[in-house]
Amino acid sequence: MRVLVVNAGSSSIKVAVVEDGERVESHDDLPQHAPEVDAVGHRIVHGGPDLVAPTVIDADVERRLRELVALAPLHQPKSLRGLDEARRLLPDVPHVACFDTAFHATLPRAAHTYALPREWRERWGVRRYGFHGLSHAWAARRALEFAPGATRVVTCHLGAGASLAAVLDGRSVDTTMGFTPLEGLVMATRSGSVDPGLLTWIEEHEGLSPHEVAHDLEHRSGLLGLAGTADMRDVLARRDEDARLALDVYLHRLACGVAAMTVGLGGLDALVFTGGVGERAAEVRRRACAALGYLGVRVDERRNADARPDSEISAADAAVRTFVVEAREDLEIAACVERVLAA
């Protein structure tokens, strides 16, 4: 089967044609002329509480996707624009939604439940959904290919957005993102987790509107808020105090997050880095792994410095195996499309 994969992220759109598990074409945007494909697979960030598996998009599914825009304002509108453009280009083939939230539908109740009033949880579906699931699913599966006995895996998707997943026997049991993609790690322009009391204080005492607070948390925080740049390459190249602080904060939250993920696993067999930062920033991997040495994580300095996906960077005597894996949401999406259309 030939599948056109449309992957609209928070900072980019990637388009690929995948055939029999291999990428045969790639573009930075949708091609002007319709490619010969059997189906189109769309990365959709938020599927809500009900859309937890790849789904052929009809009018009802599209309506539900549009209702979820407020929960993923950086991503869902771009995915929907990609859907509109792809259907104009290819109106006669099935279009399948593949959800980043779906991989985390297996979270146990203790991991996905917020300690909030019952009416919030029941009336509005307030819970932790988790995101980057397509990337986490691929990275965890690749780790098991490299290390078949590694049943307890933490995957680190580090890009413009960043999140972790605890994967036990191939199933997500914990993750860092929550009700929206704003919770968790420090990201390029997103704050990650902050004290909710801080936000209500700013609204009450400084007069900022909820819209202004939301905008600043999404677009003016993270590395950008700390160092004045959202690009990790710039942060690593600089030696000024703001850049050092930004890197220290990023790494502190990253190492703390990995450690927290091991609670749901009961230990750690493998650690996987993926995404633009995870794949290319050897210094981030080195320092994060050094902070996790007490868990048995130890990387070989040379292997880490020279690493290219897909490769192992563990030290020879490390108790935990560490890998760098290329983010391949395109292959994961294509596989999901084939499964749902074959059913």
N, C-alpha and C positions, 0 to 999 in steps of 0.2 A: 504494500500500500504506500502511495506517495501522499505525504501530509504536509501542508503548508502550516508552519508554526508561527503564530504571532505572539510575541512576548513583549508586552508593554510594561516596563518597570517605572520606578519613580523618577529616574534620570535618563532613560534611554528606551528605544524600541528596537528590538532585534527580530528579524524575519528570516526564516530558514525553510528549506524544503528538505524533509527527511524521508528517506526510502530504505526500508528494511533495516532500520536501526542505525543508519549512517546519514550524516548531513551531506547533501549533494549540491546545495546552493545556500548562499547566505547573503543578506542585504541589511542595510541600515534603516530601511523603510520598506513599505510595501512596493512591489514592482509596479510599473505603469501598465504592463500587459499581463493578463491572467496566465499564470503558469498552469501546466497540466498536472493537476493533483486530484486525488479522490476525496479529500476532506480537508477541513481547516481546523486546527486546534488553537484555542485562545487561552493564554494565561490570564485568569481572573483572580484577583487578589482575595476578594471576600465572597464566600458563599453563604454566610449566615449560618443559622443553626440547622437548616434543613438540606442545603445543597452540599453534600459531603462525599460526592463521588463524581467522576466525569459525567457530563450531562449534555445531550443534544439540545441546542438552543432553539426554543420556540418562543412564541409571543409571551407566554406565561413566565418562562425562565428569564427572558429579557426584562420583563417588568420587575421581577424580584431582584435582579442584579442592579437595576437602576435605583431601587429603594435602599440599597446598601451603600450608596455613594457617600453618605455622611460618615460612615464608619471607616472609610479608607479614601479620604479626599485627595491624596497625592496620587493614588494608583487607579482606583475604580473608573474615574472619568476617562483616563487615557486608554484603559482596556476597552471601554465601551466605544470610544472613538475608533479604535482599531477594529472592533467588531463591525461598526457601520461601514468603514472603508473596505474591509475585506468582503463583506456581503455584496457591496456594489461591484466589486471586482469579480467575485465568484458566487453568483446568486444561486447556482444550480447544484452545489455540493453541500453535504451536511457540515454544519459548524458546531463544534463541541467545546464547551466550557470546561477547563481544567483548573481546579481551585487550589490556591495556596493554603487555604484554611483546612482543606480536606484531610491532609496527612495528620493533622492534630485532632481529628475527631475522636481519636482513641485515648485522649487524655483522661485519666481517672478523675472522678468528681473532686477529689481533694486538690488536684492540680488545676482544674479549670473553674472552680467556684470562688467568687469573691465574697468576702465577709461583709455583705451589704444587706440592706433590708429585703425581706422576702418579696415584697411587691415590686421592687426594682428588678429582681432576678426573674420573676414570673411574668410580669407585664411587659417588660422591654427586652427580655432575653439577654440580660447583662451577664456575661461570663467571659472567660479567657478563651479566645479562638486560636491565637497563634497564626503565624504567617511564614512566608518563604518555604512552605511545605514541599513544593515541587523540587526545590534545590536540596532541602534536607533529605528528602526521600532518595534522590539520586546519590548524594554524597554518602549516606549511610549504606546504601547497597554496594557502592564501590568499595567501601571499607571492608565489608564482608567478603568481597571478592579477593581483596589483598590479604585479609586475615580472617579465614573462615571461622575460627573459634572466638572471634571478638563479638560477643553478644551484647556487651554494654558499651555503647558508642555515644560520644558527644560530637555533634556536628556544629561547626562555626561558620555561618554564612556572614561574611564580612564584606560589605560593599557600601554603596551610598546608604542603603538600609542595612541593618545588622541585627542578627538574632542567633540564638543557640537552640538546639533541640537535644533532648535526652532520648535516645532510641534504644529500646530494649527488645531484643529478638525481632528487629525490623519494625517495631511499632513505637510511635511517639508517645512518651509518657510524661514529658514536661517540656516547656519552652519558655522563652523570655518575653516574647511579645504577647499582648493580651487581647482586650476588647477591640483595640485598634492597633495599627502598626507603630504606635508612638511609645508603647511601654518597652522597658528593657534596657538594652545597651545604649551607650553613646553612639550616635550615627553622624553622618555628614552634616546635615542641617537640623536633625531632630534631637531633642533633648534626651530621649530615653526616660526612664523612671524618675520622677521628682515627687516630693512631698505634696499630696493634694492640698494640704493646709496652706502651703505657699501660694498656690494658685488662687484659692478663695481669698487669701489675705491681699494679694495684688488687686483682685477685682474690687474688693471692699474698700481698701485704704488708698489705692493709687488711681482708681477710677477707670481701669482698663476694662473694656467690654469682653465678654466671652469670646467673641470673634477675634479680637485683637490678641488675646492670650493664646488662642488656638493657632493663629497665624505665626506668632513668635515661636511657639513650641515646635511647630512643623518646619518653619523656613528660616529662622534666625538663631537657632540653638545648635547643639552638638559641637562638632569641630569648628564650624563657622562662628558660633557664639564665643568659643574659647580662644581661637587663634586667628579669626578673621578670614579663614579659608576653609572650604569644605573638602579640599583635596588632601588626602593623607600623604601623597607624595610631597606636597609643599610643606606639610607639618614635619615630615621626617628630614627634609633638606635644611630646615631652618634650625638655628641654635638660640633664638631669643627666648625670653622667659615665657611669653604667651604660648609659643609652640611647645615648649617643654611641658608646661602645665597641661596643655590639651592632650598630649601623648600620655602623660602620666594618668590623667583622669580616664582616658579611653582604655588604657591597659588595666587599670585597677578594676574598673567595672567589668571588663572582659574576663579577667582571671576569677573575680568573685562569682560571675555568672556561671563559668564552667564548673567551679567547685559546687555551686548550688545544684546544677544539673545532675551531679553524681548521686545526690540523695535519692532521687527516684530510681536510680539504676542499682544502688547498692554497691557501687564501686565503679571502676573505669578500666576498660580493655583497650579502647582506641579513641583517639582524638583526631578530628578531621577539620582542616581549614579549606574553605572554598570562597568564591566571590572575588571581586577585584582586589580588595585588600588582602584577603586570606591567601590568594594565589600568588601575589606579587610582592608583598611587604615582608621580607625576611626578618627585618628588625622587629616588627610587631609579633611575628610568630616566636622569635627567639625570646623576647622579653616576657611574653605571656606564658610560654612553656617554663621559663625559669621560675616564675611565680608559682607554678603548679608542680614543682619538683617533689613536694611532700606527698603528692598523689602517685608518684612513680613516673611522671612525665619527664623525659629528658631527650633533647634533640642533639644530633651530631651537627656541630657548627658548620662544617663544610657542606654536608648534604643539605642543610637548611639554606645556606647562602646560595647554593647552585640549583636549588629545587625548581623543577618545572612540573606542572601537572601532567600526568598523575604519577606521584612518586612518594616514597617513604622517606621521612627525615629523622626517624628515631635514632638515638644512640644505640650501639650494639647491646648494651646491658640494661636498656630501659625496660621497666615493668609494663609500661603503657606504650603501645605503638602509635606513632603520629604520622599523618599523611597529609599531602597537599593534593586536592582533587579539583579538576576543572569543573566549574558550574555548567551543567548541561541540562538546563530546563527544557531545551528543545527536544532532546531525546526522550526525556521523561514525559513531556506532553504528547509527543507522537505515539509513544507506547500506550498512554491513557486513551488516546483517540482510537487506536486499533482495538483495544479491549472493549470499549463501549460499543463500537460499531459491529463487533463480532458477536456480541451477546444476543 
